[in-house]
Amino acid sequence: MVLSFKARPATKDVDAIFSPSGTIRELAFALGIELGLPENWLNDGAKGFLSSNHEVAAGDLPQFDHLRVTAPTAEYMLAMKCMAAGIATGAGEPDDTADIGFLMQHLNVKTVERALEVIARYYPDSSVPVRTRFLLEDLLGGPP
């Protein structure tokens, strides 16, 4: 959200899909110690929300000889955020609400029905979590 969409000034961690995972985790841990970063500053939890219909783009992201940096398209990111639908239960808890709101505004998604269409494009065989439906209704003002 920070690099691809400049949606906010900072993030607590970097969500990434990487391979070989063990080696990357070891290197990330060592780098985190060296730079004083939190233990889990590099997070691969997003892999649980990968879609077989995924779409990524390099855009104006930094590129390196031995590192491919891509990001989900805005629609795919919205679908992933909606499927994850992290909703804070207390101070300091993860919350995707602001990111979902930003992406819906960015994509001009104004109805729950349209948001569900975007999600279905990437997760055609999945049920949308109930918490996601409620969150969309809260953000967009009512049921589909």
C-alpha positions in Angstrom: 0.0 0.0 0.0 2.9 2.4 0.8 5.0 1.8 -2.3 2.4 0.9 -4.9 -0.4 3.3 -4.0 1.2 5.8 -1.7 -1.9 5.3 0.4 -0.2 6.0 3.7 3.2 7.2 4.9 4.4 4.1 6.7 3.8 0.4 7.4 4.7 -1.8 10.4 5.9 -4.7 8.2 6.6 -5.7 4.6 4.2 -8.2 3.1 6.0 -10.4 0.6 6.0 -13.7 -1.2 9.5 -15.0 -1.4 11.6 -18.1 -2.2 13.5 -19.9 -0.9 11.5 -19.0 2.2 13.9 -20.5 4.9 16.9 -18.6 3.5 15.0 -15.4 3.1 13.7 -15.6 6.6 17.2 -16.1 8.0 18.6 -13.2 6.1 15.6 -11.0 7.0 16.1 -11.9 10.7 19.8 -11.0 10.5 19.1 -7.7 8.7 16.3 -6.9 11.2 18.8 -7.2 14.1 21.4 -5.1 12.2 18.8 -2.4 11.5 16.8 -2.6 14.7 13.7 -3.8 13.0 10.9 -5.8 14.7 11.4 -9.6 14.5 8.7 -10.2 11.9 9.3 -7.1 9.8 9.2 -9.2 6.6 5.9 -11.1 6.6 4.8 -13.8 4.1 1.3 -14.2 5.6 -0.2 -12.8 2.4 0.6 -16.0 0.6 -2.5 -17.4 2.3 -4.6 -15.1 0.1 -3.0 -15.7 -3.2 -5.4 -16.2 -6.1 -4.8 -18.4 -9.1 -6.1 -15.3 -11.0 -3.5 -13.0 -9.6 -2.4 -9.9 -11.4 0.8 -8.0 -10.6 2.7 -5.1 -12.0 6.2 -3.7 -11.5 5.0 -0.1 -12.0 7.6 2.4 -10.6 8.7 0.0 -7.9 12.5 -0.4 -7.3 14.1 -3.2 -9.3 17.3 -5.1 -8.7 19.5 -7.6 -10.6 18.6 -10.5 -8.4 15.2 -9.4 -6.9 11.9 -9.1 -8.7 9.7 -6.5 -7.1 6.1 -6.5 -8.1 2.8 -5.5 -6.5 -0.8 -6.6 -6.9 -2.9 -4.5 -9.2 -5.3 -2.2 -7.3 -8.3 -4.6 -8.0 -6.4 -7.6 -6.9 -5.1 -5.8 -3.8 -8.7 -4.8 -2.9 -9.9 -8.5 -3.3 -7.0 -9.8 -1.1 -7.6 -7.1 1.5 -11.3 -7.9 1.5 -10.7 -11.7 1.8 -8.3 -11.1 4.7 -10.5 -8.4 6.2 -8.4 -7.8 9.3 -10.5 -5.7 11.6 -8.9 -4.2 14.7 -10.3 -5.5 18.0 -8.2 -3.1 20.1 -5.5 -0.5 20.0 -2.4 -1.6 18.0 -4.3 -4.5 16.3 -4.1 -5.0 12.5 -6.8 -3.4 10.6 -7.4 -3.4 6.8 -10.4 -1.0 6.9 -8.5 2.1 5.9 -6.7 0.3 3.0 -10.0 -1.2 1.8 -11.6 2.2 1.9 -8.7 3.8 0.0 -8.7 1.1 -2.7 -12.5 1.4 -3.2 -12.1 5.1 -3.6 -9.1 4.7 -5.9 -11.1 2.2 -8.1 -14.4 4.2 -7.8 -16.1 1.2 -6.2 -19.3 2.7 -4.7 -21.5 -0.3 -4.0 -21.2 -3.6 -2.1 -22.3 -5.4 -5.3 -19.4 -3.9 -7.3 -16.9 -4.8 -4.5 -18.2 -8.4 -4.5 -17.8 -8.5 -8.3 -14.1 -7.5 -7.9 -13.6 -10.1 -5.2 -15.3 -12.8 -7.3 -13.0 -12.1 -10.2 -10.0 -13.3 -8.1 -11.7 -15.8 -5.9 -14.5 -17.2 -8.0 -14.9 -20.5 -6.0 -14.6 -18.9 -2.5 -17.2 -17.7 -0.1 -16.7 -14.1 0.9 -16.3 -14.1 4.7 -19.3 -12.7 6.6 -17.0 -10.1 8.3 -16.0 -8.9 4.9 -19.7 -8.4 3.9 -20.4 -6.5 7.1 -17.3 -4.3 6.6 -18.3 -3.5 3.0 -21.8 -2.6 4.1 -20.3 -0.3 6.8 -18.0 1.4 4.4 -20.4 1.7 1.5 -23.7 2.2 3.4 -25.8 -0.8 3.3 -26.3 -4.3 1.8 -25.8 -5.1 -1.9 
